[in-house]
Amino acid sequence: MKKEKGLLLVLSGPAGVGKGTVCSALRQENTSVQYSVSATTRSPREGEQDGVNYFFKTREQFENMIEQDQLLEWAEYVGNYYGTPIEYVRETINNGQDIILEIEVQGALKVRERFPEGVFIFLMPPSLAELRSRIVGRGTETEDIINKRMTVAKEEIDMMKKYDYVVENDQVHLAVDRIKSIVTAEHCKRERLIEKYKELVEVD
């Protein structure tokens, strides 16, 4: 019987919505989901580790990766590059494992062009006021950057129509439960299983 491929899960949403927190909580509950580490040119935040949270690159290193087509997607966001190394994603899916990409909206839409069979989930804040409060609470951005992020967030929320699912991150454990339900349903889709089970009715 043919081996079922893994799912490419793409989780994105506005900065400050809690993508990283939800992603970490999901992986703690479902250890079979692999995490695709993105590359970025932004500086590490306190506690972040190279190769764990991100692959931290110089602009020259990142642009070299672009030239060599080593990225599934990449985007420049508020002055920094972000991108997804492609080889690890392909290997994981072909081995039958699910992989989750936690990326910005621009990047997610580029992935959709190359992997339309992916599962695209937009993480929504309960409100814009709550989103701003979360960004301010980080204590890592200036007022000018916060205002820029809020302007971009409004534009990104309008892009949710290009996603398969919308999950509100009102409480992390509830958001994780919703995503787990989506994953279960996607694994049961007819079009994902039809080739695998055709062998049961084939006659020699």
C-alpha positions in Angstrom: 0.0 0.0 0.0 1.3 3.4 -0.9 2.7 5.6 1.8 0.6 8.6 2.6 2.6 11.9 2.3 2.7 14.3 5.2 0.8 17.5 5.4 2.4 20.9 4.7 0.8 23.1 7.4 1.2 26.8 6.9 0.4 29.0 9.9 0.5 32.7 9.5 -1.1 35.9 10.7 -0.2 39.4 11.8 2.9 40.1 13.9 2.0 39.7 17.6 -0.9 37.3 17.1 1.0 34.5 18.9 2.1 32.3 16.0 5.2 31.1 17.8 3.3 30.4 21.1 0.6 28.5 19.3 3.1 26.6 17.2 5.2 25.6 20.2 2.1 24.4 22.1 0.9 22.4 19.2 4.2 20.6 18.9 4.2 19.8 22.6 0.8 18.1 22.2 1.6 16.5 18.8 5.2 15.6 18.7 4.8 14.0 15.2 4.5 17.5 13.7 7.9 18.7 12.6 8.8 22.4 12.8 10.4 24.1 9.8 13.0 26.6 11.1 13.0 29.8 9.0 16.0 31.9 8.0 16.0 35.6 8.9 18.3 38.6 8.9 16.7 40.2 12.0 18.6 40.2 15.2 17.9 37.5 17.8 15.6 38.4 20.6 16.5 37.5 24.1 16.5 33.7 24.6 16.4 32.9 20.9 18.9 30.4 19.5 20.4 30.0 16.1 19.1 26.8 14.4 16.3 26.4 16.9 14.1 29.5 16.6 15.6 30.8 13.4 18.7 30.5 11.2 20.1 33.9 11.7 21.8 35.2 8.6 23.5 38.3 7.3 21.9 40.1 4.4 24.7 38.8 2.2 24.2 35.2 3.3 20.4 35.4 2.8 20.7 36.9 -0.7 23.1 34.1 -1.6 20.4 31.6 -0.6 17.9 33.4 -2.8 20.3 33.3 -5.8 20.9 29.6 -5.3 17.1 28.8 -5.1 17.5 27.3 -1.6 14.3 28.9 -0.3 10.7 27.7 -0.7 9.6 31.3 -0.1 11.1 34.5 1.1 9.9 38.0 1.9 11.2 41.3 3.2 9.2 42.5 6.2 9.8 45.7 8.1 13.4 45.9 6.9 14.4 42.3 7.4 14.4 39.1 5.2 12.5 36.0 6.2 12.5 32.7 4.3 11.9 28.9 4.4 14.8 26.5 3.4 13.2 24.2 0.9 15.1 20.9 1.2 14.0 20.0 4.8 10.4 20.7 3.9 10.4 18.3 0.9 12.2 15.5 2.8 9.8 15.7 5.7 6.6 15.5 3.6 7.9 12.6 1.5 8.8 10.7 4.6 5.1 10.8 5.6 5.5 13.4 8.4 3.6 16.6 8.9 5.5 19.8 8.9 4.4 23.2 10.0 5.7 26.5 8.7 5.2 29.5 10.9 5.6 32.4 8.4 4.5 35.9 7.5 1.5 36.4 5.2 3.6 37.4 2.2 5.6 34.2 2.5 2.5 32.0 2.9 1.0 33.3 -0.3 4.2 32.5 -2.2 4.2 28.9 -0.7 0.6 28.6 -1.9 1.8 29.1 -5.5 4.3 26.3 -5.2 2.5 24.0 -2.9 -1.3 24.5 -3.5 -2.0 21.1 -1.7 -0.8 22.7 1.5 -3.1 23.5 4.4 -3.2 27.2 5.0 -4.3 28.5 8.4 -4.7 32.2 9.3 -4.3 33.0 13.0 -6.5 35.8 14.0 -6.3 38.1 17.2 -9.5 38.6 19.2 -9.3 42.3 18.3 -6.9 44.9 16.9 -6.7 46.4 20.4 -5.6 43.1 21.8 -3.1 42.7 19.0 -1.5 46.1 19.8 -1.4 45.2 23.5 0.5 42.0 22.7 3.1 43.8 20.5 3.6 46.5 23.2 3.9 43.8 25.8 6.9 42.3 24.1 8.9 45.4 24.9 11.1 44.9 21.9 9.8 47.4 19.4 9.8 51.2 19.2 6.5 53.1 18.9 7.2 53.8 15.2 7.7 50.0 14.5 4.6 49.2 16.5 2.5 51.6 14.3 4.0 50.1 11.2 3.2 46.6 12.3 -0.4 47.7 13.0 -0.8 49.2 9.6 0.6 46.0 8.0 -1.7 43.9 10.3 -4.8 45.5 8.8 -3.6 44.7 5.3 -2.8 41.2 6.2 -6.2 40.5 7.9 -7.8 41.4 4.6 -5.8 38.5 3.0 -7.4 35.8 5.1 -9.7 35.1 2.2 -6.8 33.3 0.5 -6.5 30.8 3.4 -8.3 27.5 3.9 -9.0 28.0 7.6 -9.2 30.9 10.1 -8.4 30.2 13.8 -8.9 32.8 16.5 -6.2 32.9 19.1 -8.3 34.0 22.0 -6.7 31.3 24.3 -3.7 29.3 23.2 -5.1 25.9 24.2 -8.3 26.5 22.3 -6.4 27.6 19.2 -4.3 24.5 19.4 -7.4 22.3 19.7 -8.9 23.9 16.6 -5.7 23.3 14.6 -5.5 19.7 15.7 -9.1 19.2 14.5 -8.1 20.7 11.1 -5.1 18.3 10.8 -7.3 15.3 11.6 -9.9 16.3 9.0 -7.2 17.0 6.4 -5.7 13.5 6.9 -9.2 12.0 6.2 -9.8 13.9 2.9 -10.7 11.6 0.0 -8.2 13.2 -2.4 -5.3 12.5 0.0 -6.2 8.9 0.5 -7.6 7.7 -2.9 -4.3 6.6 -4.4 -3.4 4.8 -1.2 -6.5 2.7 -1.1 -7.0 2.1 -4.8 -4.7 -0.9 -4.3 -7.4 -2.6 -2.2 -9.8 -2.9 -5.1 -7.3 -3.4 -7.9 -7.5 -6.9 -9.5 -4.4 -8.6 -10.8 
